[in-house]
Amino acid sequence: MSQFPKLLRLLQKELSQQEKLLALLTKERAAIVKLNQEELDRISVEKASLLESAVGLEKQRAEVYGRACDEVSSSASSPLKFSELLEFCEERTTKQGLARVGAELKNLVTSVKTLNEGNGTLIKQCMGLIATTVSILTSKPDTDLPTYGASGKLNGGEEDPAFAGRRSLSDRSV
């Protein structure tokens, strides 16, 4: 029995999984930008489940692909490339379907990889920003700079050095 129809079905399932993953990564990017931790946690759980399912499909696809390669060329020392394997498919509609799904998967996987890398970079940048902000808020300054109180005067009752020696408007004679 030909392995090509099975391979086509598995590739279609993988394509569907990759499309779901791409949609999820798009949602993840929005959650990162909004710093929505609850949404990120929910997406992370959903992504883990989706990836687990994708790994199972990948194993099935690898088995069927290997059997298809063995079926058409037992003399090959290494597995055939997808384009080479396609040449052995005799059923025209299956061959066209495999070619179409293969091209779509290739494009989609590239998009998923790019978006996932971008999300990783964005998360690293957010973490760096958060760490810097926390550091600024929790660190003690090296010097005690003068600060102003509620009255608008320097704390400690001292005169502002920037205005030392100047008279106030009420002290000036007209």
Helices and strands as residue ranges (DSSP letters): H 4-34, H 37-72, H 82-86, H 92-138, G 161-163
